[in-house]
């Protein structure tokens, strides 16, 4: 299947083997897992638990969502604006440049279009209606972060891809030209030619692979995006690691921190943060405006669909955290004050109990930018 991607070879493989993270046949996490991250009594969820989970694994209706096209036509006043498009896909505007993280428009987080976790919330804007991009940042090669049909469309543009070691082999196999791919080891940086913008790959605690025979054949990373005026942290997927303190010291402070909160399980504490550990990670990173990601799009664990964001909301109120909780497609500037509106609670409410004007949630018509 083409969606599996391709294994690295030649000079790409030589660079991977030169990494201190390479063990001889795969990549590894550097430091031991922090105590208490994984519940030793917790069993790994079974296939039946995934397929026959609780009634609240997905919401009863669609999220209120905005088509952000009309907002994107105006420059952000502060120079930094973020638009959550679902899961870990965020459109970033930073000092005049446009960046997209882990773009996934496909219907499933799976190599197949027929089976696998199905998207329960559509992206609020068509991929071919996106404005021209300057950079795409991809943290690792799991299906909910590296999406074959999405990359096939984006490969037709001249956008630059920055990703972790080895992931470029997939991109190249799907039509991205080699000169448009930059692959980074941890602490390596890429500067966008002609611009004061740098992307640095940083540690995370995770794994990789797109089928049973390529586990950890590519690297996984968090990513730090820095311009002359702003710095953004993007977690990708990760468990809690003390390396976040080192990231803070070397690359912080951060104007915007995007951390995964969903798809967690007591048996997965070493590879996914979950809401509680996301708050701890935020503290290690030095705080900042916190945009939760990796939730509200696919059912990838056994918890209720809204448990991650509800837990984060509760903890953020207790600890005075600068939480950003925009609706799907709502463009926000972290520098501006934002009132938290738990809009997700309206999704499962009966229609007669809803208190907002639902016209706010309708997709707005917007003129499309050409993608070719």
N, C-alpha and C positions, 0 to 999 in steps of 0.2 A: 504494500500500500504506500502510495506516495506520501501520505500524511505522516508516516513513520519518520520521514526525514532520511538523513544519510550519515554514516559514520565518518569521522575525520580521517584524513590520510595526508601524506606528503609533508610539506612545510607546516601546515596547520597542526598536524599530529606532533611534529617535532617541538613546536612551541608549547603544546600542552604537556609533553613529557618533561620539559624544562621547568615546569611550575613546581614550587615547593609543596603544593597541594596534591601532586600526582604521586600515587603509591606504587606504580609499576604497571597497573592495568586499569586504574580508575582514580577519580578524585575523592578526597576525603575532607571531613571537617577537621579543623586544627585542634581545638581544645576539647577536653572531656566535657560531657554533658553536665550542666549544673544540677546539684542535688534537688530532688523534689519535682523536677519538671515532668517526669513520667510517673504515673501512678502504677506501682508494681502489681497492684491487685487488679488493675483494669485489663480486660481482655481486648484484643483487637476486634473491631466490629466485623461481623460476618457479612457475607453477601446478602443473606436474607434480611439482615437489619438495614442494609442500604436500600434494598428493593421494596421492603415492606415496613417502612418506618412509620413514625407517628403521623397524625393527620396534619400537623403544623410544620411539616418539613418544607412546604412551599406555601406562599400566601394565597388567599382566596381570590384576589383580584390583582390588577396591575397597579404599579406605583404611579402616583402623580408625577409627571415628567414634563420637562421643557425641551423644545428644540432650541438649542443655544445659538443658532446661526446669526440671529439679529444682534445678539450681545457681542459675539466675536468680531463683528464689523467695527466695533469701537475699541480703541486701545484701553487697557486697564489703567486707571488713574495712578495706581501705586507701582505699576510696572510688573506686577506678579498677580496672575489669576489662574485658578484651577477649576476644571469642570469634570466632575465624576460622571463617567459614562457607563458604569457598571463594573462589578468585580474589581479587578486591578487596573482597569483601563481608565486613565486620567489624561485629559487634554490640558497641557500646561502652556501658559503664555508668560514668558520671562524676558523682560527687557527687549521686546520686539521679536523674539523668536518663538516658534511653535513646536512643542514637543509632545509626543504621545508615548505613554508607558504601557507595556504589555497589551498591545491591541488585540482584542478578541471580539469579532462580530459574528462568528460562527454559531450555529444553532445548538451545538453540543460540545462539551469539554471531552472530546473523544476522537479517536482516529476514524470513527465511522459516523456517517450521517443518520444511521438507523438505530444505533444503540449507544448507551452511555449517558452521563448526566446531561439533561436537557435544560437549556436556558429557560427560566420562567419569567424573566423581564427582558423585553427587547431593548436594544441600544436606542437612545432617543433621537439619533440622527443617522441617516444612511451613510455608509462608508464612502460612497462616491460623492457625497455632499460635504465631506470634510474640507476645510480650507487647506491650501498647500502647507506641507509640513517641512520643517527644517531638520528634525531629528526624531528617530524612534528608538526608545530604550527598552530592551528586553532582558529581564532578570535571569530567566532560565527556561528550560525547554519542556516543561509540563504543559499538557494540552489546554489548561485554563489560563495559560500565560503566553503560549506560542501556538497560534492558530493557523493551520494550513490555508484555508480559504481566504482568510484576511491577508496573510502575507502574499498570496498569489496576486491579489489586487494591488497591494502597496508596492510590489516589486516592479510594477509598470511605471512608477514615478522615479524621480531622482533623489528621493529622500535618503539620508544617511542612517544606517542602523548601528547602534552600539549595544554590545551584548557580552556575555561571558564566554570564556574559552570553550571552543568546540561547537558552540551553537551556530556559528557561521556556516558550518557544513550543511545544516538544514536549510538555512536561508538561501545559500547558493544553489542547492538542489531545486529550490522552488522558484528560481528565476531572478534573485537579487544579484546584481553584478558584484564581483569580488571587491572592486574598488569602493563600493558603497557599504562595506562591512568593516567594523572595527571590533575586535574581540579582546577582552581585557582579563588579566589575572587580577586578584585582589591587590588593591593599592595602586594599580596602573590607571593612567588617565588618558583621555582622548580630548583634544581641543578641536572644536568645529572650525574648519579652515575659514579664515577671514572674519571670525567673530570672537568676542571675549566670552566664550562659553566652554566650560570643561565638564566632562562626565568622568567620575572616578568610581571604579568598582570597589566595593568594600565587603567585609566578611558578612556571612549569614550562616545559619545553622539549618541545613536542609539536605536535599538530595536531588537527583535528576533522572531522566529516562523517559522514553516514549514507547517502549515495549519491554518484554521480559528479558531480553538479551543485551540491553544497553544501559543498565542501571549505573549511574554515576560516570557515564562516559563523557559527559560535558559538565562544566562548572556551573554553580549557582552563585548569585551575588545579590547584595543590596547595591543601590546606586545613589551616588550623590551628584547632583546637578548644580553647578555654580556659575553664576554670571558676575559681572562687576558689582552688582548691587544686591543680589539675592542668592540664597543657598537652600536647596530642597533635598530632603532625604526620602528615598523610596525603598521600602523594605524588600520588595519581592515577597518570597515565602521564606519564613524562618521560625525557628524556635528561639527562646530567650538565650542570649549569650552575653557574657561579660565583655566581649569584643565591642559591644555598643559603647562602652565607656571609652575605648580606644578610638572609635570612630568620632565620638564627640571631641576628643582632644586633638585629633589630627585634621578633622574636616568641618567641625561645627564652628559657631552655633548655627541653628537652622531656622529659617523663616517659615518653613512648612515641613511638617513631618507626616509622611503617609505610611501607616503601619497596618498590616493585615490583622483582622480580628475574627474572621469566620473560618469555617471548615476545621474546627478544632475538636479534640476528643481527649479524654484522660490518658489514653495510650499513645497519643501523638505529641506529648508536651515538648519533646526534643526537636520536633520539626515544624510545628505551627505554634504561633503565639497564643491565639485565643484572646479574649478581651482583657482578662486580668493581667496576663503577661505583657500585653501590648502597653498597658499603663506603666508597668515596670520598665519596659524598654524605652518608653518616652522619657522617663526620669533619667535613665542612663545616658540618653542622648542629649540631655540638658533641657528638655521641655520644648516649648514652642507651639505654634498652632498645629493642632492634631486633626488630620483628615483620615478617618477610618476607611479602609479599603478591604477587598477580598470578602465581600458579603453581599447578600441581596440579589444574586444573579443565578447561581447554580446551587443545587443541593449536593454538597460534597462530603457531608458528615451526617450524624444522626440527631443533631440538635435542632430545636425550632428555628425557623428561618430568621426570626427577629431577636433571638436570644443574644447574639453578639452585640448588636447596637444598643439593646436595652441595658445590658450589663455595663457597657462603656459609658452610657449616659449616667447611670447611677454612680459609678466610680468617679467620673469627671466632676459631678456636682459635689461629691464629698471632698475631693482633693483640689478643687478650684483649677481644673485643667481647661485650657483654651480649646474647647472642642468645636470642630466644624462638622455640621451634619446636613449638608445640602441635599435637596431633592435631586433625583436623577436628571442630569442635563442642566442643572442650575450652576451658572458661572459665579464664582465667589472670589473676592480678593481677601487674602488672609489678613492684610493690614487693616481692614475695616472691621468695625464691631459687628458681630453676628449674634442674633438671638436664636437660641435653640428651639426649634419647632419639631416635636416628635411626630412628624408627618406620617411615618410608617404605621402608626397605630390606627390610622384611618382605613388602611387597606382591608383589614378583616372586620371592620364595623359594618353593621347594616346601613344601607343607603340613607335611611331616614335619620340616623344619628350623626351623620357627617356634618361638620360645622364650617367647612371651608367651601369656597366657590370652586366647584370642580373644573370650571373653565381654566383655572390656574394650571391644571394638570394636563390640558390638551396639548398635543404637539402643534407647534406653530409652523406655519408654512414659511419656508425660507428659500431664497435663491441659492442654487447649488454652485459650488466651485467645480471647475473641470478637474478630473483626477488624472487624465492623460496629458 
